[in-house]
Amino acid sequence: MVAENVERYLRELQTALAGADPALIQDALFDAEEHLRSEMVARGFAAVSGGTAPAEAAAFAAVAEAYGSPQEVATAYLDAQEFKPYATTGRRAPIATTPGDPDAVATAQAVPPGEAAASPPWWKLFFGVVTDASAYKALFYMLLSLGTGIAYFTVVVTGLSTSAGLIILIIGIPFLLLFLGVVRGLSFLEGRLIETLLETRMPRRPRPEIQSGGFFQRILFWVTDGRTWLAMAFMVLMLPLGICYFSIVVSGFGAALWMIAVPFVQLATGHTYVNYDSLQEFIFPVWSLPLMVIGGALLFVISLHIIRLIGRGHAAFAKVMLVRPAK
């Protein structure tokens, strides 16, 4: 049975996508709503509610049939998703981005039905992070988060204080609308950055939350929308988080690279300089030099594991703060 209006279609689509990633659901609902309403407007019917008049119902049935049933649309989005939850091995399971993907078919045929794929040995799981691109993407994000955290904090604090001071003036309301729009835009851009570097599905287009209403209705909606304030809270928290992330990366990799480099410096120069008061140089025992290199390499690998884990945790936190949950 074909849904008789846009709202019914969206409810059925959301039901068909139950359990999917909230960001994927948000994008699927937006795409469907935008297409269906624009097609109804093109046919001369209202874009807001979708009535039940015979002519309008017939027109909507034709539009919905051309777009696809909610179940078909849901299946298409689920088949095309690029990211799946992390498996127990810490790596993402392969998924076909198009029906009949030969790589996915080969992977499925390699594992007999009813049998789970054998887990890699522990040493491969431990040292495999060195060749895992997601760890280095998370590393870059953590370094970048210091700059973005400062920028976000500055925008929110400056915007809130200025809006509060100007709200009694005629220019205050337009400035407030501009500030809220900037916050929502920055939260969307942060989501795109998170999806690119932390490999977690985030909304891929900003969604207009209201289909009608004027200037003041939009302000009222943005002010009363909890996602606006959650986005602000996230942007403020990015400053301390960015400082912590940057410090973890610099201290962890700095110590690891120092332990690896110092023995070679000592072998080349005969000493290692340490500038602390009267202590001018220190020579490590020769027998300890290989241990320092090994320890530095292990610390490098451990740091990559920690960074990848932090990246996953931050992505989950960002999804809670920036993505509207499915109702």
N, C-alpha and C positions, 0 to 999 in steps of 0.2 A: 504493500500500500504506500503510495506516494504522499509525503507530508503536504499539508494544504497551505502552509505559509512558511516564511523564513524562520520564525521562532521555533516552530515545530521541527523543521529540518535541522536547525542547529542543535536542538536538544537530542535528536536522534543521533546526530553525528558525534556529539559529546559522549553519549552512551556507548556508541560503537568504539570510541577511543578510550574507554575507561581503563585505567591502569597504565596508560602510556605516559611518556614524559610530559610534564605540564607545559613546557615550552613548545613542544610539538602540537599539543592540543590547542594552545593559544594561537599558533600560526594557522592551523587547519581551520579553526573557527573563523578567524579573520578572513582568510582567503575565500571561504565559502560565503560568508556574509557579504563581503565586498562584491563578489561576482553576482550573487543572486539579486542583491538590491540594485546593482547597476543595470542588470538585464531587465528587471521589472520596471525601472525608470525609463529605460529605452523603449519599453512597450507601452508606456503611458500610464503606469500605475504608481501608487505611493511607494516610497522607499523605506518608510519607517516601520509599519506594523505588518502589512500584508493581510488584506481583508479576506473575507470568506464569500464574496460575491461570485456567482458562477463564472463570469468572464475572467475575473482576477484569479480564481482558483485554477481555471483551465490554463491561463497563461503561466502561472507559477509551476504547474505540473510539467509543462513543456520545458521550461527553463531548468527545473530540477532534473528532469530526465536527461537533458543534454549534458548537464554537469556531472551526473552520476548519483546513484543512491548513496545515502550516508554510509552504508556498509562498504560500498565500493571505494568511496573516497577515503574512508578510514584505512582500508587495506592498502591503498596506494601510498598513503603517508607512512604507514608502519613498514612497508617494504622498502621505502626510499630513505628511511632514517639512517644516519651515518654513524651514530654512537649508540652503543649498548652499555649497560652497567658493567663495571669491572668484574671479571671472573675471579675465582679463588686464586688463580695464578698471578693476578695483578695486571694482566694484559686484557685488552678488549677482544671480545669474540668477533671473528669476521662476520660480516653481514652483507648480503647482496644489495647493491644500490639500485639494481635494475633486475626485473624478472629474468631468470635463466643465466645469471652471472656464472661463467664457467669456473671461476676460482672457488666460489661458494659451493657449487655443485661438487667439485672435486674434493673439497674439504668434507662435505657431508658424506660422500661415498667412501672416503678413507676411514671413517669410523663406523664400524658395524652397528646396526640398530640395537638399542638397548645397552650399549657399552659406552662408558665415558672415556674420553681421551686421556691417555696417561699423562700425569703431571711431570714436568721437567725435573731433573735432579736439582737439589738445593743449591749447588754451586752455580748452576746456570741461572736460577732465579736471582741469586745474590749478585753475581757479576754481570748478568744480562742488562742491568739498568744502565751500564756504561754505553750500550748501543741503543738505548730506548730514547727515541726522539722526544717523547712526551716529557721526560725528565728535564731535558734542556729547554723545552718550551716553558715549563714551569719555572725553571731557573731564570729565564729572561723576564717572565711575568713578575717574579718576585723582585727583581732589580728595578723593573719599570714601575712597580707599585709605589715606590717612594715618591717619584715625581707625580704620578696620578693622584696619590693620596694628598699631597700638598695642594694640588690644583683643585681637587674636589672640596677639600676642607675650606679653602679660600672662597670658592664660589658659594658654598652653603652659608658660611658665617657672614660673608659680605652681603649676600642676597637677603638673608633673613633680617639682618640689622637695618639695612637700607629700606627694605619693604616696610618694616615696622615704623620707621621714621617718616616715610612718605605716605603712609596709608591714609592720613587725614587730608592730604592734598589731592587735587584732581589727577596729578600724574602718578599717584601711588598705586591705583588699581591697574593701569597698564603695565607699570613696572612689576607688580606682583605677578601678573599673568606671564610676562616675559621671563621672570625668574623661575616660575613653576615649569614653564615650557623648557627652559634650559636644563633644569634638574631632570626632567623626564627624558630629554634628549641625551644627556650625559649618561643616564642609567642604561639607555638603550645601547649607546656606544660601548660602555663597559661590558655589557652582555656580549657584544660582538667580539670584543677583545678576549673575554673569557672563553668563548667557544673556539676561537682561533688558537689560543695558547694553552688552555687547560683542557681542551677536547671534551667539553660538556655542552650538550644541546641547550641553547638559549634562544629567545625570540629573535627572529630574523627580519622583522619589520615592526615599526611602531604601530600600535593599534589605536585608532580613534575610538574612545570609549562611549561616545554619544553620537548619535546619528543626526540629531537636530538640536536646536537651541542656539541662542545667541551668545554674545560676549559674556554676559554675567552668568549665564547657565554654565558655561565652560569653566569660569573661575570657581563657581560654587562646587562643581563636580571635582575639579582638581584639588580644591582645599579639603573637601570631605572624603576624598579617596585615600584609603589607608596606604596604598602603594606609593603615593607621592611622599608620604612621611617616612615610610620604610626605606625608600630610595635615598632620602636625605640622611637618615640614620646610617645607612650603609656608606654613603660618601664621607660622612664625618668619621666613621670608624676606620675608613681606609687610611687615614693618617697614622694612627698608632700601629695598625696592622702593617702598613708599608714600611714603617721604621723597623718593626720586628723582623719582617721578611728580609729587608735589605741587610740588617745586622746578622741574621742567620747565614745568609749566603756569603757575605764578606768574611765573617769569622770562620765559618766551616771550611770554605775553599782556601781562604788565606792560610789557615793553619796547615791544611793538607799540602798545599803547594810549597809552603815553607819547609815542611818536613822532608819533602822530596828534593827540594833544591839545595838545602843547606849542606848535605854531605858532598855534593859535587862542588859547591863553592869552596868547602874546606879542602878538598883534594886538589883543587886548582890553585888556591892561594896559601894553603898551609894553616889557615886559621879562620875563625868566624868572629866578626866584630859584634860586640854587645856594648852599647853606650849607656851604662848605668853607673853614675858616680865614679868610683875609683876602678871599677871593673871595666877594662877596655877591650879584652878579647877572651874568648873561651874556645878551647879545642875539645871536640867530642872524641871519645875513644874510638879507635879505628874499628873495633869489633861492633860498635853500635851503629855505624853508618848504614850497613844493609838493613838493620832493623828499623832505622828511621825511614828509609825509602819504602819499606813494606808497610810500616805504620801509616805513612802519608798516603799511600795508594789505597789502603783499607779505609782511611778516613774520607778520602775522596768518594769512594763507592758508597759509604754510609751516608755521606752528605747528600748524594744524589737520591738515595732512598728517602731520606727525610724530606727533601725538597719535593719529590714527587708526591709523597703522602700529604704534605701541606697543601700542594696544589689541588689535590682531590678534595680535601676538606674545605678549602676556600671556595672551590667551585660549587660545592653543595650548599655552603652558607650563602653565596651570592644568589643561587637559584631560589632559596627561601625568601630572600629579601627583595629580589627584583622581578620574579616571575609570579604572575597571578595564578594561584592554585585553581585547579579544576573544581567546580562546584558539584 
